[in-house]
């Protein structure tokens, strides 16, 4: 059987020759100190604001 006729040949080829590719590093996070929150909702609001700030400053569409 030719490999062109075998639909699983590509997967077997990839499994036989694995290639590890490193992910690109993400944007640096701003420094922030230890914080205490009164509730999970307060912590989640702070976290969303921090992530929005990182996305604005480093471009979310890259």
C-alpha positions as a printed Julia matrix, in Angstrom:
62×3 Matrix{Float64}:
   0.0    0.0    0.0
   1.31   3.45  -0.88
   1.52   6.0    1.9
  -0.57   8.35  -0.21
  -3.45   5.9    0.11
  -3.06   5.53   3.87
  -4.85   8.26   5.8
  -2.98   7.47   9.03
   0.5    7.64   7.45
   0.95  11.31   8.34
   0.12  10.68  12.0
   2.49   7.68  12.13
   5.22   9.8   10.52
   4.69  12.59  13.08
   4.68  10.09  15.95
   7.89   8.46  14.71
   9.68  11.83  14.35
   8.51  14.08  17.19
   9.62  17.71  17.02
   9.45  19.86  20.15
   8.71  23.5   19.45
   9.04  26.09  22.19
   6.17  28.5   22.68
   6.98  32.2   22.4
   7.29  33.98  25.72
   4.33  36.04  26.8
   4.4   39.71  27.68
   6.04  40.63  30.97
   3.62  41.15  33.84
   3.8   44.37  35.84
   5.19  44.07  39.34
   2.64  43.91  42.08
   2.99  43.2   45.76
   1.09  41.0   48.13
  -2.6   41.88  48.29
  -5.5   40.8   50.44
  -9.01  40.73  49.1
 -12.29  40.75  50.96
 -13.92  38.35  48.47
 -13.33  36.3   45.36
 -15.34  38.83  43.36
 -12.98  41.63  44.4
  -9.95  39.52  43.45
 -11.49  38.62  40.08
 -12.22  42.31  39.33
  -8.6   43.2   40.15
  -7.31  40.32  38.02
  -9.48  41.31  35.03
  -8.25  44.91  35.29
  -4.63  43.71  35.41
  -5.09  41.46  32.38
  -6.8   44.27  30.46
  -3.87  46.57  31.27
  -1.37  43.97  29.99
  -3.4   43.45  26.81
  -3.56  47.21  26.14
   0.12  47.83  26.79
   1.48  44.89  24.78
  -1.08  44.46  22.04
  -3.58  41.63  22.26
  -3.64  41.09  18.48
   0.0   40.11  17.99
